[in-house]
């Protein structure tokens, strides 16, 4: 495959990921602030953002650490929150599963909510696209966001408690997920799954961190699948 087509797909991925930088930066900075307030030093906060690169799991871990939860509980809750990545991987496998091992490792590391949403939408709209272009597009979506996640964390760590009172960064998370989900609601099954997930997440909100979200995800998938089955 000509490298020019892969480069073009890579650039398309970068452009597709640009809107998420607007909310991804504040989201990362918010984690840096909270991590510092929880007692993590700069190296620990940056290491978590670099190695985990998953905001929901990182916030869950920090919350439980603040509550002096045992290590096993922190790890279990963070894993539960991130189990959705296994669903993402299963959805991406038909499109990227034949890629070389090193490419699949890179994709696995960069497989987060934004990259998955952008990637699966592109792959479903253009299933005929060659494998190399699909990999290039997927990596392109995160080539700016991945370093920004660490840089934003650093800014939050340095800011610490110096942010003026009344300045809040927690707006970034709901905006980010609204931007991820809205473009994917194309069919009745998608809408049914989305509504089910919202209702179930609220119903299970009293469960330990991550568990309710996991139940809601399974119910949403079942609802979407059942709607597709009934509609043939």
C-alpha positions in Angstrom: 0.0 0.0 0.0 1.5 3.4 -0.9 2.7 5.3 2.1 0.8 8.4 0.7 -2.6 6.8 1.4 -1.5 5.8 4.9 -0.3 9.3 5.6 -3.6 10.7 4.3 -5.5 8.4 6.6 -3.2 9.4 9.5 -3.9 13.1 8.8 -7.6 12.4 8.6 -7.4 10.8 12.1 -5.6 13.8 13.5 -8.3 16.2 12.1 -11.1 14.0 13.4 -9.6 14.0 16.9 -9.0 17.8 17.1 -12.4 18.7 18.7 -11.7 16.4 21.6 -8.6 18.4 22.5 -10.8 21.2 23.6 -12.3 19.2 26.5 -9.5 16.6 26.9 -7.0 19.2 28.1 -9.2 20.6 30.9 -10.2 17.0 31.8 -6.6 16.0 32.2 -5.8 19.2 34.2 -8.7 18.4 36.5 -7.2 15.0 37.2 -3.8 16.7 38.0 -5.4 19.0 40.5 -7.4 16.2 42.2 -4.4 13.9 42.2 -2.3 16.5 43.9 -5.0 17.2 46.5 -5.2 13.4 47.1 -1.5 13.4 48.1 0.2 12.1 44.9 3.4 13.8 43.9 4.2 14.9 40.4 5.9 11.7 39.3 3.1 9.5 40.6 0.4 11.6 38.9 2.2 11.8 35.6 3.0 8.0 35.7 -0.7 7.2 36.2 -1.7 9.4 33.3 1.0 7.9 31.0 0.4 4.3 32.0 -3.3 4.1 32.5 -4.4 6.8 30.0 -8.1 6.3 31.1 -9.7 9.2 32.8 -12.7 7.4 34.4 -10.5 4.7 35.9 -8.0 7.3 37.2 -10.7 9.4 38.9 -12.2 6.3 40.4 -8.8 5.2 41.8 -8.1 8.7 43.2 -11.6 8.8 44.9 -11.0 5.4 46.6 -7.5 6.4 47.6 -9.0 9.5 49.3 -11.3 7.2 51.2 -8.4 5.0 52.3 -9.7 2.0 50.5 -7.4 -1.1 50.4 -5.2 -1.6 47.3 -7.3 -4.5 46.0 -10.5 -2.4 46.1 -8.8 0.4 44.2 -7.5 -2.0 41.5 -10.8 -3.9 41.3 -12.9 -0.8 40.9 -10.6 0.7 38.3 -10.6 -2.6 36.4 -14.4 -2.7 36.5 -14.7 0.8 35.1 -12.2 0.0 32.3 -13.9 -3.3 31.4 -15.7 -1.4 28.7 -12.3 -1.4 26.9 -12.8 -5.1 26.3 -16.1 -4.4 24.6 -14.3 -1.7 22.5 -11.6 -4.2 21.6 -14.1 -6.8 20.5 -15.8 -4.3 18.2 -12.5 -3.2 16.7 -11.2 -6.8 16.2 -13.0 -7.4 12.8 -11.4 -4.2 11.5 -7.9 -4.2 13.0 -7.4 -7.8 14.2 -5.2 -8.8 11.2 -2.7 -6.0 11.9 0.9 -6.9 12.9 1.4 -7.5 16.6 3.3 -4.2 17.2 0.4 -2.2 15.6 -2.2 -4.0 17.7 -0.2 -3.2 20.8 -0.1 0.5 19.9 -3.9 0.4 19.1 -4.5 -1.3 22.5 -2.6 1.4 24.3 -4.5 4.2 22.5 -7.9 2.5 22.7 -9.9 5.0 24.7 -13.4 6.4 24.5 -12.6 9.1 21.9 -10.4 7.0 19.6 -12.8 4.1 19.7 -15.8 6.3 18.9 -14.0 8.0 16.0 -12.5 4.7 14.8 -15.5 2.5 14.8 -17.6 5.2 13.1 -15.0 5.6 10.3 -14.6 1.8 9.9 -18.4 1.2 9.7 -18.9 4.0 7.2 -15.9 2.8 5.1 -15.5 -0.9 5.7 -13.7 -1.3 2.4 -10.7 0.8 3.6 -7.4 -1.2 3.6 -6.1 -2.4 6.9 -3.1 -0.1 6.9 -5.2 3.0 6.4 -7.5 1.9 9.3 -4.6 1.5 11.6 -3.1 4.9 10.5 -6.5 6.6 11.0 -6.9 5.1 14.5 -3.4 6.1 15.7 -3.9 9.6 14.2 -6.9 10.2 16.4 -4.7 10.0 19.5 -1.4 11.4 18.3 -2.2 14.7 19.8 -4.5 13.6 22.6 -2.2 11.1 24.2 0.6 13.7 24.9 -2.0 16.3 25.8 -3.3 14.0 28.5 0.1 13.9 30.2 0.7 17.6 29.6 -2.7 18.5 31.0 -2.0 16.4 34.1 1.3 18.3 34.6 -0.5 21.6 34.3 -3.1 20.5 36.9 -0.3 19.2 39.2 1.5 22.5 39.0 -1.7 24.5 39.5 -2.7 22.5 42.5 -4.6 24.6 44.9 -3.7 27.9 43.2 -6.8 27.9 40.9 -9.1 30.8 41.8 -12.1 29.9 43.8 -15.1 29.3 41.6 -13.0 28.1 38.6 -14.2 24.6 37.8 -12.9 22.1 35.2 -15.4 19.4 35.8 -17.5 20.6 32.8 -15.1 18.8 30.6 -16.2 15.2 31.3 -19.9 15.4 30.4 -19.1 17.5 27.3 -16.5 14.9 26.2 -18.9 12.0 26.5 -21.8 13.8 24.9 -19.5 14.6 22.0 -18.6 10.9 21.8 -22.1 9.4 22.0 -24.2 11.9 20.0 -22.7 11.2 16.5 -23.2 7.4 17.0 -27.0 7.5 17.6 -27.9 6.7 14.0 -30.5 3.9 14.4 -33.3 3.0 16.7 -31.2 0.3 18.3 -28.5 2.9 19.1 -31.1 5.2 20.7 -32.6 2.3 22.7 -29.2 1.3 24.0 -28.4 4.9 25.0 -31.7 5.4 26.9 -31.3 2.0 28.6 -27.8 2.9 29.7 -28.9 6.2 31.2 -31.8 4.7 33.1 -29.8 1.7 34.3 -26.8 3.8 35.4 -29.2 6.0 37.5 -30.9 2.9 38.9 -27.5 1.3 39.9 -25.9 4.5 41.1 -25.9 3.2 44.7 -23.6 0.3 43.8 -19.8 0.6 44.4 -17.9 2.7 41.8 -17.7 1.0 38.4 -20.1 -1.8 39.1 -23.3 0.1 38.2 -21.8 1.4 35.0 -20.8 -2.2 34.1 -24.3 -3.5 34.6 -25.7 -0.6 32.7 -23.4 -1.3 29.8 -24.5 -5.0 29.6 -28.2 -4.0 29.7 -27.7 -1.4 27.0 -26.0 -3.9 24.7 -28.8 -6.4 25.3 -31.5 -3.7 24.6 -29.8 -2.7 21.4 -29.4 -6.2 20.3 -33.0 -7.1 21.0 -34.2 -4.0 19.1 -32.1 -5.1 16.1 -33.4 -8.6 16.3 -37.0 -7.5 16.4 -36.5 -5.2 13.4 -34.8 -8.0 11.5 
